[in-house]
Amino acid sequence: MRPLQLILVLALPLLFDCQQKPPKPPGFTSHDPAPDAVEKGRPMMLHRNDLAWLVENSTLVFVGRLLGKDVEKDDRGLIFTRNKFEIEKLIIGTFKEKSITLTTLGGTLGDQTLRVSHMPVFVEGRQYVIFTDTNRTTYDPITGNQDGVFLVGPQDSGIYNYNGVSVAEVEKGIITLGGQILKEYFEPDSLSLVSSPMRENPEIQGDIVSVERSEIAVKPAISLDQFIEIVRGLSPQR
């Protein structure tokens, strides 16, 4: 029998029913929705490639590796995932624990899968830079959803966005992507930004004088240390 696939578009925040809040797993800090979620929950706006906005709206930014995750259902039948991270380095904010759990909506439980648009899905063992607001009241503590998650390449081979494209530079708080693909984590055919498959210049019609193909410049990813320095430089806490 095929697994039941449930797909949900994240247009409005799905709020946690604070009447019967699931217990937190023992041994680490979890940031489940706050008790006043229903009254204060609001959608998270998307600011693509705006690193300054991510910094401004995050109470905690850290480098961490996913240790594991637990998938459960709340009292309304919604599937959610508790993602447990080892905190390897704090970039912004203070946190006393060595690990933190971020609760996101969606996941696979038995033969049921809930997928949520723009909600990050984490892979065990991978290293991330995560921008989060631990005071948020919904099942999404990640600032900017997927835009608040960056991948650290193997052997610190640089910083990539959630979709595996290299972060080449940051100017005035805005990220410029380099077009280099993190092939170790993604299939090249599914994430090719390097060039168009068209080999010849396209034909022209009407009032267009000429058209030429333009290759996307491929730039290497900046290092984790460079990224940390840039993020701290954008923070008023520095």
N, C-alpha and C positions, 0 to 999 in steps of 0.2 A: 504493500500500500504506500502511495506517495505521501510524504509529509505535508501536512496542511500549511500553506503559506499565507500569512496575513500581512498585508502591506498597508502602512499608514503614512500619510503625508503630514509632515510636521508644519501645519499652518498655524495652529494655536498650541500653546503648551498644554500637555495633559497633566492635570493636577492630581496630586496624591491625596487620597482620602485619609485625613489625619485621625479619624476615629479609631482605626485599627491598624496602626503602623507596625510593619513587620519588625521583629527583633533584629538588632545589629549583630553580625557575627562577632564572636569574642576575639580579643587579642589585637585588634587594630581599630583605628578611627575611621568611621564611615560618615559620609556626608549625604544622608538621605534627605528628602524634602522636609523642610521645617513645618512645624505644626500649623503655621498660618498660611500654608501654601494656597488654599482656596481663595483667600482674601487678597493675597499679594502677587500671585503668579502672573507672569506676563510673557509674551513672546520675546525671543532673543533676536534682535536685528542682525542681519548679515553685513559685514564690512569687508569685502574681499581684499586680501593682500594689504590690509591696513594694520601694520604692526603696532603703530602708535595707539590706535584704538583698542587693540587687544591688551596692551599694557595698561592703559587707563582704566579698563573695565575688569581687571583681574586682581583679586586680593592675594593670589598665590600662583607663582609660576615656578615650575620645577622640572628637573631632568629625572626621569624615572623609567623603570622597566616593569612591564606587567608580569606579576608573579602568578596570577591566576584569576579566575572569575567564577562567581556563583550566580546561576540563573534561577529566578523565582517568579511567582505570581503574587500580585497584591489581592486585596479582598474584592476588587472589581474584575479580576480575571486578566488584568494586563500583565504581560511578561516584561520583566526588567532584569538588568544585569548589574551585579556589584563587581566592579573591576578593581582588584587590589594591586597597587603599585608599590614597589620599593622606591623610596625617595633617595636618589643618589646625590643630588645637588639642588639646593634652593637657589633660585635666581632672584625672585622677588617675594617678600612676605616672610613670615616666621611660622614655624611648625615644629612642635616638640617631638612628634612621633617619627619613627623610622619608616613607616608605611602609611598609606592613605588609601581609602576606598571611595571611588567615584561611582555613583549610581546612575546608569543610563537606561532609557526606555528601549525595549527591544531585546531580542535574543532568541535562542532555540531551547525549548523545554519539551522533552519527549518528541512527539511527532508534530509539534506546533512551532512555527517560527514567526516572530513579529519583526518586521523591518520598518525602520523609520527614516524618512527622508532627511538627509544632512546630519543624522546622528552618527558620531564616530563609533566604529567597531574596532576594538583593540585585539592584538594578536599576542599570545603569551610568548615571553622571551624577548620581544622587541623593545628597543629603547626609544623613548619619546621625550619631546619637550611639550609640556601641557600648560595651557593658560586656563585657569579656573577661578571661579568665584564661589567659595565655599558657603556663602550666604544665600545663594540662589534657592528658590523654593520649589522648583520643578524637577522632573526626572532628567535634567540635563545641566550639570554644573559646569560644562565646558564652555568657556567664553567663545561666542561666535560659532558654536557647533564644530563642524569639521575644520573650520578655518583656525580654530584655536589649538590644533594638534599638529605637531611637526615630527617627522621621523628623523632619527639619527642613523646615518648609514653605517653598515658594518665596518668595524675597525675605525670608527670615527671618520668615515669618508665624506662627511659633510652633512648639511641640513637640507631636508626636502619637505615639501608640503605634504598634506595628508594623502594626496593622490600620487605621491612619488616623483614630483618634478622638483628640480634643484632650485634652491633659493640662492640667486647669484649675487644680489646686493640689496641694500636697503638705503634709500635716499629720502630724507625728510619724513621718515616713518613709513614709507610705502615700499613694499616688497617688489622686487623685480625677479621674475622667474627666469631661469637660464635655459630651459628646454632639455636639460640632461635628465635621463630617466633612471630611477633607482631599480635597475633590472633584477637585482637579487630578490626583491619583494613583489614585483609586478611583471606580468607578461608584456614584453615589448610591443606586441601587436595591439594590445588593448590601451596602451598609453604612449602613443607616438606623437610627439610634438616637434620632431626634428625637421621634417620636410614634407612637402606635398608629393603624392605619388605621380603627379603630372610631370612628364619629362620635357615637353615642349612648351613654349609660350602659348597662352590661350589665344583663340581667334578673337578679333575685335569686330564690333558692329556699331552702326549709328555714328554718333559724334565723337566716339573715343578715338584718340589719335594713336596711342600705342599702349600695350600692356606687357609687362615682363614678370616672370616668376621671381619670387623673393624667398631665399632660404631663411629659416629662423636661426638666429645666432644661438649656438650652444655654448653655455658658459658653465664652468665648474661650480659646484656647490661651495658656499662659504663653510668654514669649519664650525664646530660646536662652540669653541672658545670665542670665535669672532661673533657668533650669534648671541651668546650670553652677554658679551660686552655691549653689543648694540641694544639689547633689551634693557639692560641696566641703565644705559645712557638715556633711554626714553622714559625712565621711571622717576617720578618726583621723590621717591624714597631713597635715591642714591646719595 
